Amino acid sequence: MRIKEGFILRTICGQHVISGEGTANVNFSQLISLNESAAYLFRSVKDKDFTPETMADLLLEEYEVDAETALKDAKDLCDKWIEVGLIASA
Amino acid sequence: MEKMVIANDPFFAEVVRMLGEGKRVRIPVKGYSMLPFIRGEKDEVWLETPGEVKVDDIVLFHYRGRYIMHRVIGRDADKYIIRGDGVPKNCEYPLREEILGKVVSIIRDGVDVDPYSEKELRRVHLWQRLRPLRRYLLFFYWHFPWNRRWLKGE
């Protein structure tokens, strides 16, 4: 899977948010909020193919968390990103 | 998905920054001061950098520390006279440099509406002529059964 083109991560007032953005248009009407670890994952996997396992590995590299929890969190996050239309299947 | 809340000032600062880069920006609308033409919590608008500012334009401006989106109704020397369509009396008087964006499209029920089409401006001008009655018309508007649920945020 892959993050769809045109989604940009911004930090507004300390909050990480993703907005849809083209070369000429920015859509602030549907912002997706991310916590710190989700923002880290978004930055890490943007423009790359990835799986929940890739994301779990990234979480293990950055945070003190056990493998099982990392994989569960990564899968939950992927499900959420699919639900909001952020991810396209590879 | 739960609704995101971002403080007004940093949100609009980002919007203005994007407009400064020459981009069109789509934002949701809060508040009811542009009723009946823009419905807060329901409609969205596309903004662009203002360029020339004319009477009837709906503009985003920064006035006395607040970001406001209302309609230009006139000009007085170096200041613009601006009033919300849903505001019976009060006006704002920003300078040109305080006007940061112009509404170029309203998204009503998912459909793009040109706020400056002949038909739309006819309705606006009729609404403006009825301004002495605005308070009462808005009262009825608020109490239409089909508006009541949305205005109560249900």
gemmi code that builds the backbone of each chain (N, CA, C; Angstrom):
import gemmi

chains = {
    "A": [
        ("MET", (0.831, -1.200, 0.000), (0.000, 0.000, 0.000), (0.867, 1.250, 0.000)),
        ("ARG", (0.213, 2.386, -0.284), (0.959, 3.628, -0.474), (0.064, 4.824, -0.097)),
        ("ILE", (0.663, 5.870, 0.436), (-0.105, 7.104, 0.701), (-0.457, 7.728, -0.646)),
        ("LYS", (-1.722, 8.102, -0.817), (-2.136, 8.709, -2.089), (-1.415, 10.036, -2.316)),
        ("GLU", (-1.263, 10.379, -3.588), (-0.660, 11.662, -3.956), (-1.512, 12.816, -3.410)),
        ("GLY", (-0.873, 13.900, -3.087), (-1.625, 15.127, -2.781), (-1.979, 15.329, -1.325)),
        ("PHE", (-1.461, 14.470, -0.432), (-1.708, 14.698, 0.994), (-0.432, 15.247, 1.649)),
        ("ILE", (-0.601, 16.347, 2.335), (0.543, 17.037, 2.932), (0.378, 17.080, 4.451)),
        ("LEU", (1.452, 16.785, 5.152), (1.440, 16.862, 6.620), (1.880, 18.258, 7.046)),
        ("ARG", (1.077, 18.874, 7.880), (1.435, 20.198, 8.409), (1.310, 20.184, 9.925)),
        ("THR", (1.952, 21.149, 10.547), (1.770, 21.322, 11.984), (1.139, 22.683, 12.197)),
        ("ILE", (-0.099, 22.671, 12.694), (-0.802, 23.926, 12.964), (-1.044, 23.993, 14.462)),
        ("CYS", (-0.488, 24.997, 15.086), (-0.670, 25.200, 16.520), (-0.303, 23.921, 17.297)),
        ("GLY", (0.806, 23.307, 16.916), (1.285, 22.119, 17.617), (0.548, 20.835, 17.270)),
        ("GLN", (-0.488, 20.917, 16.421), (-1.223, 19.714, 16.033), (-0.763, 19.258, 14.653)),
        ("HIS", (-0.512, 17.964, 14.514), (-0.159, 17.427, 13.196), (-1.442, 17.157, 12.431)),
        ("VAL", (-1.554, 17.731, 11.254), (-2.757, 17.511, 10.450), (-2.360, 17.241, 9.004)),
        ("ILE", (-3.186, 16.458, 8.336), (-2.967, 16.192, 6.917), (-4.081, 16.875, 6.141)),
        ("SER", (-3.683, 17.594, 5.092), (-4.686, 18.213, 4.226), (-4.446, 17.745, 2.797)),
        ("GLY", (-5.514, 17.792, 2.016), (-5.386, 17.470, 0.599), (-4.848, 18.696, -0.117)),
        ("GLU", (-3.853, 18.490, -0.960), (-3.265, 19.660, -1.612), (-2.818, 19.323, -3.026)),
        ("GLY", (-3.276, 20.136, -3.992), (-2.786, 19.993, -5.363), (-1.777, 21.089, -5.630)),
        ("THR", (-1.408, 21.282, -6.884), (-0.431, 22.336, -7.167), (-1.061, 23.710, -6.961)),
        ("ALA", (-2.376, 23.804, -7.175), (-3.021, 25.113, -7.071), (-4.064, 25.190, -5.972)),
        ("ASN", (-4.498, 24.054, -5.458), (-5.597, 24.040, -4.487), (-5.191, 23.377, -3.181)),
        ("VAL", (-5.714, 23.918, -2.083), (-5.508, 23.297, -0.775), (-6.881, 23.104, -0.144)),
        ("ASN", (-7.151, 21.897, 0.327), (-8.452, 21.647, 0.942), (-8.290, 21.545, 2.463)),
        ("PHE", (-8.713, 22.602, 3.157), (-8.643, 22.610, 4.618), (-9.991, 22.225, 5.237)),
        ("SER", (-10.920, 21.783, 4.385), (-12.241, 21.493, 4.948), (-12.301, 20.094, 5.542)),
        ("GLN", (-11.363, 19.244, 5.150), (-11.349, 17.903, 5.745), (-9.931, 17.582, 6.191)),
        ("LEU", (-9.607, 18.035, 7.378), (-8.266, 17.789, 7.907), (-8.270, 16.480, 8.683)),
        ("ILE", (-7.183, 15.754, 8.569), (-7.039, 14.503, 9.322), (-5.985, 14.753, 10.392)),
        ("SER", (-6.342, 14.497, 11.637), (-5.362, 14.779, 12.699), (-4.530, 13.529, 13.001)),
        ("LEU", (-3.274, 13.752, 13.313), (-2.357, 12.652, 13.635), (-1.667, 12.942, 14.961)),
        ("ASN", (-1.450, 11.882, 15.747), (-0.620, 12.087, 16.943), (0.844, 12.013, 16.526)),
        ("GLU", (1.727, 12.183, 17.508), (3.157, 12.288, 17.210), (3.687, 11.053, 16.459)),
        ("SER", (3.308, 9.858, 16.932), (3.850, 8.642, 16.306), (3.251, 8.427, 14.913)),
        ("ALA", (1.980, 8.774, 14.736), (1.364, 8.625, 13.410), (1.998, 9.612, 12.429)),
        ("ALA", (2.333, 10.810, 12.915), (2.986, 11.798, 12.050), (4.370, 11.295, 11.636)),
        ("TYR", (5.073, 10.668, 12.590), (6.399, 10.086, 12.290), (6.255, 9.006, 11.210)),
        ("LEU", (5.236, 8.155, 11.353), (5.029, 7.089, 10.363), (4.659, 7.676, 9.002)),
        ("PHE", (3.799, 8.703, 9.025), (3.388, 9.330, 7.752), (4.617, 9.860, 7.009)),
        ("ARG", (5.474, 10.574, 7.749), (6.690, 11.129, 7.128), (7.585, 10.004, 6.595)),
        ("SER", (7.632, 8.907, 7.353), (8.556, 7.830, 6.993), (8.090, 7.029, 5.778)),
        ("VAL", (6.780, 6.863, 5.626), (6.312, 5.987, 4.544), (5.776, 6.752, 3.331)),
        ("LYS", (5.745, 8.080, 3.436), (5.230, 8.862, 2.308), (6.088, 8.610, 1.063)),
        ("ASP", (5.439, 8.459, -0.062), (6.103, 8.194, -1.347), (6.816, 6.846, -1.396)),
        ("LYS", (6.428, 5.940, -0.516), (7.031, 4.599, -0.535), (5.910, 3.564, -0.435)),
        ("ASP", (6.211, 2.360, -0.921), (5.285, 1.246, -0.671), (5.553, 0.737, 0.740)),
        ("PHE", (4.493, 0.372, 1.436), (4.694, -0.111, 2.798), (3.593, -1.093, 3.188)),
        ("THR", (3.827, -1.778, 4.273), (2.833, -2.703, 4.838), (2.725, -2.380, 6.329)),
        ("PRO", (1.746, -2.935, 7.013), (1.688, -2.731, 8.465), (2.981, -3.214, 9.139)),
        ("GLU", (3.602, -4.253, 8.580), (4.851, -4.764, 9.157), (5.973, -3.733, 9.032)),
        ("THR", (6.034, -3.049, 7.861), (7.044, -1.986, 7.680), (6.847, -0.921, 8.751)),
        ("MET", (5.571, -0.552, 8.949), (5.281, 0.504, 9.923), (5.618, 0.050, 11.346)),
        ("ALA", (5.339, -1.217, 11.632), (5.660, -1.738, 12.967), (7.168, -1.662, 13.197)),
        ("ASP", (7.965, -2.011, 12.162), (9.435, -1.937, 12.286), (9.877, -0.502, 12.579)),
        ("LEU", (9.228, 0.448, 11.883), (9.573, 1.862, 12.101), (9.256, 2.273, 13.540)),
        ("LEU", (8.126, 1.782, 14.050), (7.765, 2.109, 15.442), (8.790, 1.515, 16.411)),
        ("LEU", (9.248, 0.285, 16.106), (10.229, -0.371, 16.993), (11.558, 0.374, 16.991)),
        ("GLU", (11.905, 0.956, 15.819), (13.155, 1.716, 15.724), (13.099, 2.995, 16.553)),
        ("GLU", (11.914, 3.605, 16.609), (11.810, 4.954, 17.201), (11.290, 4.948, 18.641)),
        ("TYR", (10.431, 3.993, 18.966), (9.786, 4.022, 20.281), (10.072, 2.754, 21.072)),
        ("GLU", (10.012, 2.898, 22.375), (10.187, 1.722, 23.234), (8.850, 1.021, 23.357)),
        ("VAL", (8.666, 0.034, 22.505), (7.381, -0.656, 22.460), (7.655, -2.101, 22.044)),
        ("ASP", (6.830, -3.050, 22.515), (7.084, -4.440, 22.106), (6.505, -4.693, 20.713)),
        ("ALA", (7.015, -5.724, 20.069), (6.691, -6.004, 18.659), (5.193, -6.215, 18.444)),
        ("GLU", (4.582, -6.897, 19.385), (3.156, -7.207, 19.239), (2.310, -5.922, 19.251)),
        ("THR", (2.621, -5.064, 20.221), (1.885, -3.784, 20.321), (2.149, -2.924, 19.085)),
        ("ALA", (3.410, -2.897, 18.628), (3.754, -2.088, 17.454), (2.960, -2.550, 16.236)),
        ("LEU", (2.879, -3.871, 16.051), (2.155, -4.386, 14.887), (0.652, -4.102, 14.998)),
        ("LYS", (0.124, -4.245, 16.196), (-1.306, -3.969, 16.388), (-1.604, -2.491, 16.096)),
        ("ASP", (-0.745, -1.608, 16.651), (-0.942, -0.166, 16.427), (-0.813, 0.176, 14.940)),
        ("ALA", (0.170, -0.448, 14.276), (0.386, -0.179, 12.847), (-0.830, -0.635, 12.040)),
        ("LYS", (-1.371, -1.816, 12.369), (-2.550, -2.309, 11.648), (-3.761, -1.401, 11.887)),
        ("ASP", (-3.935, -0.991, 13.132), (-5.055, -0.085, 13.452), (-4.942, 1.217, 12.662)),
        ("LEU", (-3.704, 1.727, 12.596), (-3.494, 2.995, 11.892), (-3.759, 2.820, 10.393)),
        ("CYS", (-3.292, 1.717, 9.821), (-3.552, 1.449, 8.394), (-5.052, 1.381, 8.134)),
        ("ASP", (-5.774, 0.693, 9.021), (-7.235, 0.587, 8.855), (-7.869, 1.973, 8.859)),
        ("LYS", (-7.397, 2.801, 9.777), (-7.953, 4.154, 9.893), (-7.629, 4.969, 8.630)),
        ("TRP", (-6.408, 4.845, 8.145), (-6.001, 5.601, 6.946), (-6.763, 5.116, 5.711)),
        ("ILE", (-7.042, 3.814, 5.652), (-7.840, 3.285, 4.530), (-9.256, 3.859, 4.623)),
        ("GLU", (-9.788, 3.857, 5.865), (-11.157, 4.352, 6.100), (-11.312, 5.804, 5.648)),
        ("VAL", (-10.306, 6.637, 5.895), (-10.425, 8.065, 5.528), (-9.916, 8.360, 4.113)),
        ("GLY", (-9.498, 7.299, 3.408), (-9.114, 7.472, 2.004), (-7.712, 7.994, 1.791)),
        ("LEU", (-6.855, 7.789, 2.781), (-5.477, 8.298, 2.676), (-4.565, 7.333, 1.934)),
        ("ILE", (-4.966, 6.073, 1.924), (-4.087, 5.032, 1.385), (-4.669, 4.442, 0.109)),
        ("ALA", (-3.782, 4.236, -0.871), (-4.174, 3.494, -2.064), (-3.463, 2.151, -2.019)),
        ("SER", (-4.147, 1.081, -2.476), (-3.487, -0.231, -2.503), (-2.385, -0.212, -3.552)),
        ("ALA", (-1.267, -0.883, -3.271), (-0.122, -0.870, -4.210), (-0.469, -1.675, -5.458)),
    ],
    "B": [
        ("MET", (-15.468, 9.664, 11.762), (-14.254, 10.270, 12.313), (-14.629, 11.480, 13.173)),
        ("GLU", (-13.950, 11.649, 14.304), (-14.327, 12.762, 15.168), (-13.898, 14.099, 14.565)),
        ("LYS", (-14.659, 15.123, 14.945), (-14.410, 16.442, 14.382), (-13.136, 17.038, 14.973)),
        ("MET", (-12.312, 17.640, 14.103), (-11.076, 18.258, 14.579), (-11.309, 19.715, 14.927)),
        ("VAL", (-10.740, 20.131, 16.012), (-10.879, 21.544, 16.366), (-9.488, 22.162, 16.402)),
        ("ILE", (-9.299, 23.200, 15.598), (-8.023, 23.919, 15.592), (-8.339, 25.372, 15.923)),
        ("ALA", (-7.508, 25.970, 16.756), (-7.746, 27.366, 17.135), (-7.788, 28.236, 15.878)),
        ("ASN", (-8.666, 29.220, 15.897), (-8.889, 30.084, 14.739), (-7.628, 30.758, 14.211)),
        ("ASP", (-6.850, 31.386, 15.110), (-5.730, 32.208, 14.658), (-4.669, 31.417, 13.903)),
        ("PRO", (-4.163, 30.311, 14.476), (-3.164, 29.556, 13.706), (-3.743, 28.938, 12.438)),
        ("PHE", (-5.017, 28.571, 12.491), (-5.641, 27.994, 11.295), (-5.655, 29.034, 10.172)),
        ("PHE", (-6.145, 30.238, 10.488), (-6.226, 31.261, 9.447), (-4.848, 31.770, 9.031)),
        ("ALA", (-3.911, 31.753, 9.972), (-2.544, 32.149, 9.603), (-2.034, 31.208, 8.503)),
        ("GLU", (-2.345, 29.927, 8.641), (-1.926, 28.937, 7.637), (-2.690, 29.160, 6.320)),
        ("VAL", (-3.987, 29.450, 6.449), (-4.796, 29.716, 5.254), (-4.218, 30.920, 4.499)),
        ("VAL", (-3.902, 31.974, 5.247), (-3.389, 33.194, 4.623), (-2.021, 32.923, 3.979)),
        ("ARG", (-1.228, 32.094, 4.638), (0.086, 31.743, 4.075), (-0.090, 31.022, 2.725)),
        ("MET", (-1.057, 30.120, 2.680), (-1.324, 29.384, 1.434), (-1.830, 30.326, 0.339)),
        ("LEU", (-2.703, 31.267, 0.754), (-3.217, 32.243, -0.219), (-2.066, 33.083, -0.761)),
        ("GLY", (-1.126, 33.404, 0.133), (0.048, 34.189, -0.258), (0.906, 33.459, -1.275)),
        ("GLU", (0.824, 32.131, -1.267), (1.577, 31.337, -2.248), (0.802, 31.193, -3.556)),
        ("GLY", (-0.344, 31.896, -3.616), (-1.122, 31.897, -4.857), (-2.046, 30.699, -4.987)),
        ("LYS", (-2.280, 29.998, -3.869), (-3.144, 28.823, -3.956), (-4.595, 29.174, -3.639)),
        ("ARG", (-5.511, 28.356, -4.173), (-6.921, 28.435, -3.783), (-7.070, 27.566, -2.562)),
        ("VAL", (-7.791, 28.056, -1.556), (-7.921, 27.291, -0.319), (-9.395, 27.066, 0.000)),
        ("ARG", (-9.716, 25.808, 0.299), (-11.102, 25.473, 0.669), (-11.192, 25.327, 2.174)),
        ("ILE", (-12.130, 26.039, 2.789), (-12.265, 25.973, 4.242), (-13.740, 25.783, 4.637)),
        ("PRO", (-13.952, 25.156, 5.777), (-15.324, 25.093, 6.301), (-15.682, 26.450, 6.904)),
        ("VAL", (-16.961, 26.723, 7.063), (-17.382, 28.018, 7.612), (-18.029, 27.806, 8.979)),
        ("LYS", (-17.626, 28.661, 9.909), (-18.249, 28.629, 11.243), (-19.077, 29.900, 11.407)),
        ("GLY", (-20.048, 29.857, 12.278), (-20.794, 31.072, 12.597), (-21.922, 31.322, 11.609)),
        ("TYR", (-22.793, 32.214, 11.991), (-24.023, 32.431, 11.221), (-24.157, 33.864, 10.717)),
        ("SER", (-23.065, 34.613, 10.700), (-23.181, 36.032, 10.352), (-23.306, 36.273, 8.856)),
        ("MET", (-23.227, 35.196, 8.045), (-23.422, 35.386, 6.598), (-24.712, 34.715, 6.114)),
        ("LEU", (-25.581, 34.390, 7.065), (-26.885, 33.848, 6.671), (-27.648, 34.896, 5.869)),
        ("PRO", (-28.437, 34.554, 4.912), (-28.784, 33.186, 4.505), (-27.913, 32.661, 3.365)),
        ("PHE", (-26.843, 33.401, 3.008), (-26.082, 33.017, 1.811), (-24.968, 32.013, 2.106)),
        ("ILE", (-24.401, 32.090, 3.298), (-23.427, 31.076, 3.704), (-23.870, 30.556, 5.067)),
        ("ARG", (-24.059, 29.245, 5.135), (-24.588, 28.633, 6.361), (-23.449, 28.006, 7.158)),
        ("GLY", (-23.199, 28.589, 8.338), (-22.114, 28.098, 9.191), (-22.306, 26.644, 9.555)),
        ("GLU", (-21.220, 25.926, 9.725), (-21.210, 24.505, 10.091), (-21.798, 23.624, 8.992)),
        ("LYS", (-22.140, 24.202, 7.846), (-22.765, 23.415, 6.786), (-22.074, 23.655, 5.435)),
        ("ASP", (-21.890, 24.928, 5.081), (-21.286, 25.247, 3.787), (-19.772, 25.357, 3.905)),
        ("GLU", (-19.127, 25.286, 2.757), (-17.681, 25.520, 2.692), (-17.431, 26.562, 1.611)),
        ("VAL", (-16.256, 27.180, 1.638), (-15.959, 28.182, 0.610), (-14.553, 27.959, 0.053)),
        ("TRP", (-14.381, 28.360, -1.193), (-13.048, 28.436, -1.789), (-12.599, 29.885, -1.726)),
        ("LEU", (-11.381, 30.088, -1.257), (-10.813, 31.442, -1.163), (-9.643, 31.588, -2.128)),
        ("GLU", (-9.463, 32.822, -2.612), (-8.276, 33.156, -3.407), (-7.709, 34.463, -2.888)),
        ("THR", (-6.516, 34.813, -3.329), (-5.996, 36.134, -2.967), (-6.940, 37.178, -3.556)),
        ("PRO", (-7.188, 38.275, -2.848), (-8.283, 39.151, -3.248), (-8.090, 39.939, -4.547)),
        ("GLY", (-6.890, 40.305, -4.914), (-6.747, 41.170, -6.100), (-7.518, 42.461, -5.871)),
        ("GLU", (-8.302, 42.869, -6.866), (-9.110, 44.091, -6.707), (-10.330, 43.759, -5.840)),
        ("VAL", (-10.600, 44.603, -4.853), (-11.733, 44.352, -3.957), (-12.899, 45.248, -4.364)),
        ("LYS", (-14.064, 44.639, -4.624), (-15.220, 45.403, -5.108), (-16.408, 45.213, -4.160)),
        ("VAL", (-17.363, 46.121, -4.302), (-18.631, 45.973, -3.569), (-19.256, 44.631, -3.977)),
        ("ASP", (-19.861, 43.955, -3.038), (-20.492, 42.626, -3.188), (-19.514, 41.477, -2.961)),
        ("ASP", (-18.209, 41.753, -2.979), (-17.254, 40.670, -2.731), (-17.399, 40.170, -1.292)),
        ("ILE", (-17.288, 38.867, -1.116), (-17.216, 38.302, 0.237), (-15.739, 38.098, 0.515)),
        ("VAL", (-15.258, 38.724, 1.585), (-13.808, 38.716, 1.821), (-13.469, 38.212, 3.226)),
        ("LEU", (-12.288, 37.632, 3.317), (-11.721, 37.254, 4.615), (-10.774, 38.380, 5.016)),
        ("PHE", (-10.955, 38.901, 6.218), (-10.070, 39.988, 6.632), (-9.726, 39.844, 8.112)),
        ("HIS", (-8.647, 40.508, 8.486), (-8.175, 40.463, 9.867), (-8.444, 41.840, 10.462)),
        ("TYR", (-9.362, 41.890, 11.415), (-9.840, 43.184, 11.895), (-9.928, 43.162, 13.413)),
        ("ARG", (-9.229, 44.083, 14.036), (-9.209, 44.173, 15.506), (-8.918, 42.816, 16.146)),
        ("GLY", (-7.914, 42.143, 15.582), (-7.434, 40.885, 16.162), (-8.251, 39.659, 15.820)),
        ("ARG", (-9.270, 39.807, 14.964), (-10.099, 38.634, 14.629), (-10.125, 38.417, 13.127)),
        ("TYR", (-10.220, 37.162, 12.722), (-10.440, 36.845, 11.309), (-11.947, 36.781, 11.071)),
        ("ILE", (-12.409, 37.497, 10.061), (-13.850, 37.593, 9.788), (-14.067, 37.404, 8.285)),
        ("MET", (-15.192, 36.813, 7.920), (-15.535, 36.691, 6.497), (-16.912, 37.300, 6.270)),
        ("HIS", (-16.936, 38.496, 5.718), (-18.186, 39.211, 5.481), (-18.173, 39.825, 4.087)),
        ("ARG", (-19.265, 40.567, 3.767), (-19.405, 41.111, 2.416), (-19.103, 42.612, 2.361)),
        ("VAL", (-18.404, 43.020, 1.309), (-18.096, 44.446, 1.109), (-19.375, 45.142, 0.654)),
        ("ILE", (-19.733, 46.214, 1.371), (-20.948, 46.938, 0.946), (-20.633, 48.375, 0.515)),
        ("GLY", (-19.377, 48.801, 0.682), (-19.042, 50.152, 0.245), (-17.611, 50.495, 0.575)),
        ("ARG", (-17.277, 51.743, 0.318), (-15.919, 52.193, 0.566), (-15.957, 53.594, 1.146)),
        ("ASP", (-15.059, 53.876, 2.056), (-14.999, 55.204, 2.649), (-13.527, 55.579, 2.746)),
        ("ALA", (-13.085, 56.448, 1.829), (-11.663, 56.834, 1.727), (-10.804, 55.577, 1.622)),
        ("ASP", (-9.877, 55.382, 2.580), (-8.972, 54.240, 2.451), (-9.515, 52.988, 3.131)),
        ("LYS", (-10.735, 53.076, 3.648), (-11.298, 51.917, 4.341), (-12.461, 51.312, 3.553)),
        ("TYR", (-12.666, 50.024, 3.756), (-13.807, 49.346, 3.148), (-14.917, 49.231, 4.189)),
        ("ILE", (-16.148, 49.302, 3.734), (-17.283, 49.120, 4.652), (-17.799, 47.704, 4.418)),
        ("ILE", (-17.792, 46.929, 5.468), (-18.091, 45.505, 5.335), (-19.126, 45.097, 6.376)),
        ("ARG", (-20.080, 44.275, 5.937), (-21.105, 43.812, 6.880), (-21.482, 42.365, 6.541)),
        ("GLY", (-21.732, 41.589, 7.558), (-22.212, 40.223, 7.336), (-23.636, 40.258, 6.817)),
        ("ASP", (-23.963, 39.365, 5.887), (-25.336, 39.317, 5.357), (-26.335, 39.017, 6.470)),
        ("GLY", (-25.883, 38.305, 7.485), (-26.791, 37.952, 8.580), (-26.671, 38.868, 9.777)),
        ("VAL", (-26.074, 40.036, 9.572), (-25.894, 40.994, 10.672), (-26.814, 42.186, 10.430)),
        ("PRO", (-27.715, 42.483, 11.339), (-28.661, 43.579, 11.091), (-28.027, 44.974, 11.052)),
        ("LYS", (-27.033, 45.244, 11.915), (-26.564, 46.629, 12.021), (-25.062, 46.825, 11.812)),
        ("ASN", (-24.255, 46.160, 12.629), (-22.830, 46.509, 12.728), (-22.043, 46.291, 11.439)),
        ("CYS", (-21.069, 47.197, 11.236), (-20.164, 47.083, 10.094), (-18.736, 46.977, 10.600)),
        ("GLU", (-17.849, 46.526, 9.736), (-16.412, 46.589, 10.004), (-15.793, 47.510, 8.958)),
        ("TYR", (-14.637, 48.085, 9.308), (-14.013, 49.055, 8.410), (-12.528, 48.744, 8.205)),
        ("PRO", (-12.208, 47.629, 7.592), (-10.793, 47.292, 7.437), (-10.120, 48.098, 6.330)),
        ("LEU", (-8.813, 48.195, 6.437), (-8.004, 48.783, 5.369), (-7.771, 47.698, 4.317)),
        ("ARG", (-7.340, 48.107, 3.144), (-7.119, 47.130, 2.071), (-6.137, 46.036, 2.499)),
        ("GLU", (-5.076, 46.452, 3.222), (-4.067, 45.443, 3.582), (-4.574, 44.441, 4.628)),
        ("GLU", (-5.720, 44.764, 5.239), (-6.286, 43.813, 6.201), (-7.196, 42.788, 5.509)),
        ("ILE", (-7.465, 43.014, 4.237), (-8.285, 42.059, 3.476), (-7.347, 41.016, 2.878)),
        ("LEU", (-7.557, 39.768, 3.271), (-6.554, 38.735, 3.005), (-7.000, 37.710, 1.967)),
        ("GLY", (-8.297, 37.590, 1.784), (-8.775, 36.592, 0.832), (-10.159, 36.956, 0.334)),
        ("LYS", (-10.517, 36.362, -0.789), (-11.845, 36.625, -1.353), (-12.511, 35.278, -1.640)),
        ("VAL", (-13.789, 35.185, -1.284), (-14.531, 33.955, -1.564), (-14.831, 33.918, -3.062)),
        ("VAL", (-14.406, 32.849, -3.723), (-14.663, 32.734, -5.161), (-15.719, 31.678, -5.462)),
        ("SER", (-16.024, 30.863, -4.461), (-17.049, 29.846, -4.667), (-17.589, 29.406, -3.312)),
        ("ILE", (-18.891, 29.124, -3.277), (-19.507, 28.590, -2.056), (-19.940, 27.155, -2.371)),
        ("ILE", (-19.624, 26.241, -1.488), (-20.064, 24.856, -1.701), (-21.281, 24.620, -0.821)),
        ("ARG", (-22.449, 24.618, -1.473), (-23.720, 24.410, -0.756), (-24.229, 23.011, -1.062)),
        ("ASP", (-24.402, 22.237, -0.033), (-24.876, 20.856, -0.213), (-24.060, 20.125, -1.278)),
        ("GLY", (-22.755, 20.370, -1.251), (-21.856, 19.650, -2.160), (-21.780, 20.230, -3.556)),
        ("VAL", (-22.511, 21.318, -3.816), (-22.508, 21.908, -5.165), (-21.797, 23.254, -5.132)),
        ("ASP", (-20.906, 23.475, -6.110), (-20.205, 24.764, -6.198), (-21.152, 25.841, -6.701)),
        ("VAL", (-21.268, 26.928, -5.952), (-22.149, 28.031, -6.343), (-21.293, 29.278, -6.542)),
        ("ASP", (-21.508, 29.971, -7.675), (-20.794, 31.218, -7.931), (-21.470, 32.319, -7.117)),
        ("PRO", (-20.765, 32.893, -6.122), (-21.430, 33.896, -5.272), (-21.694, 35.212, -5.989)),
        ("TYR", (-21.152, 35.360, -7.195), (-21.307, 36.638, -7.903), (-22.074, 36.475, -9.216)),
        ("SER", (-22.787, 35.372, -9.344), (-23.603, 35.206, -10.560), (-24.739, 36.233, -10.495)),
        ("GLU", (-25.311, 36.525, -11.662), (-26.396, 37.513, -11.719), (-27.533, 37.126, -10.764)),
        ("LYS", (-27.890, 35.844, -10.800), (-28.998, 35.359, -9.989), (-28.694, 35.509, -8.495)),
        ("GLU", (-27.470, 35.130, -8.133), (-27.081, 35.188, -6.722), (-27.043, 36.650, -6.246)),
        ("LEU", (-26.483, 37.546, -7.072), (-26.399, 38.952, -6.666), (-27.772, 39.616, -6.607)),
        ("ARG", (-28.702, 39.161, -7.475), (-30.077, 39.692, -7.387), (-30.654, 39.377, -6.010)),
        ("ARG", (-30.429, 38.148, -5.558), (-30.934, 37.744, -4.237), (-30.253, 38.548, -3.133)),
        ("VAL", (-28.931, 38.760, -3.303), (-28.174, 39.520, -2.291), (-28.715, 40.950, -2.198)),
        ("HIS", (-28.942, 41.580, -3.372), (-29.378, 42.981, -3.371), (-30.798, 43.117, -2.810)),
        ("LEU", (-31.633, 42.126, -3.114), (-32.985, 42.134, -2.529), (-32.880, 42.012, -1.011)),
        ("TRP", (-32.028, 41.108, -0.556), (-31.812, 40.900, 0.883), (-31.300, 42.185, 1.540)),
        ("GLN", (-30.428, 42.903, 0.820), (-29.884, 44.148, 1.382), (-30.950, 45.239, 1.454)),
        ("ARG", (-31.830, 45.258, 0.453), (-32.909, 46.274, 0.493), (-33.858, 46.012, 1.659)),
        ("LEU", (-33.951, 44.756, 2.051), (-34.855, 44.398, 3.154), (-34.170, 44.512, 4.522)),
        ("ARG", (-33.030, 45.209, 4.558), (-32.249, 45.234, 5.801), (-33.026, 45.752, 7.024)),
        ("PRO", (-33.920, 46.746, 6.860), (-34.682, 47.159, 8.053), (-35.472, 46.001, 8.672)),
        ("LEU", (-35.785, 45.011, 7.834), (-36.568, 43.862, 8.342), (-35.685, 42.665, 8.669)),
        ("ARG", (-34.370, 42.855, 8.526), (-33.465, 41.700, 8.592), (-33.600, 40.916, 9.892)),
        ("ARG", (-33.691, 41.652, 10.973), (-33.792, 40.993, 12.280), (-34.982, 40.025, 12.321)),
        ("TYR", (-36.111, 40.492, 11.733), (-37.331, 39.672, 11.776), (-37.237, 38.515, 10.783)),
        ("LEU", (-36.662, 38.823, 9.591), (-36.517, 37.765, 8.584), (-35.601, 36.660, 9.112)),
        ("LEU", (-34.537, 37.073, 9.808), (-33.626, 36.067, 10.364), (-34.313, 35.256, 11.454)),
        ("PHE", (-35.175, 35.933, 12.204), (-35.922, 35.212, 13.245), (-36.739, 34.095, 12.605)),
        ("PHE", (-37.426, 34.429, 11.494), (-38.227, 33.399, 10.814), (-37.323, 32.326, 10.217)),
        ("TYR", (-36.182, 32.784, 9.673), (-35.234, 31.834, 9.084), (-34.798, 30.808, 10.134)),
        ("TRP", (-34.475, 31.318, 11.325), (-34.024, 30.438, 12.404), (-35.114, 29.473, 12.839)),
        ("HIS", (-36.352, 29.845, 12.589), (-37.442, 29.007, 13.085), (-38.117, 28.173, 12.001)),
        ("PHE", (-37.590, 28.261, 10.743), (-38.086, 27.322, 9.735), (-37.811, 25.923, 10.246)),
        ("PRO", (-38.797, 25.040, 10.165), (-38.562, 23.675, 10.681), (-37.345, 23.028, 10.031)),
        ("TRP", (-37.125, 23.264, 8.706), (-36.022, 22.584, 8.023), (-34.662, 23.211, 8.340)),
        ("ASN", (-34.672, 24.387, 8.949), (-33.395, 24.984, 9.353), (-33.082, 24.716, 10.820)),
        ("ARG", (-34.130, 24.450, 11.584), (-33.967, 24.413, 13.034), (-32.966, 23.337, 13.475)),
        ("ARG", (-33.075, 22.159, 12.863), (-32.234, 21.049, 13.278), (-30.759, 21.367, 13.030)),
        ("TRP", (-30.438, 21.897, 11.805), (-29.054, 22.229, 11.471), (-28.516, 23.343, 12.385)),
        ("LEU", (-29.368, 24.380, 12.609), (-28.898, 25.509, 13.405), (-28.659, 25.109, 14.865)),
        ("LYS", (-29.370, 24.082, 15.300), (-29.155, 23.601, 16.669), (-27.976, 22.650, 16.719)),
        ("GLY", (-27.376, 22.371, 15.545), (-26.212, 21.491, 15.495), (-26.568, 20.031, 15.674)),
        ("GLU", (-27.801, 19.672, 15.350), (-28.211, 18.260, 15.518), (-27.880, 17.458, 14.274)),
    ],
}
model = gemmi.Model(1)
for chain_id, residues in chains.items():
    chain = gemmi.Chain(chain_id)
    for i, (resn, *xyz) in enumerate(residues, 1):
        res = gemmi.Residue()
        res.name, res.seqid = resn, gemmi.SeqId(i, " ")
        for name, pos in zip(("N", "CA", "C"), xyz):
            atom = gemmi.Atom()
            atom.name, atom.element = name, gemmi.Element(name[0])
            atom.pos, atom.b_iso = gemmi.Position(*pos), 0.0
            res.add_atom(atom)
        chain.add_residue(res)
    model.add_chain(chain)
structure = gemmi.Structure()
structure.add_model(model)
structure.setup_entities()
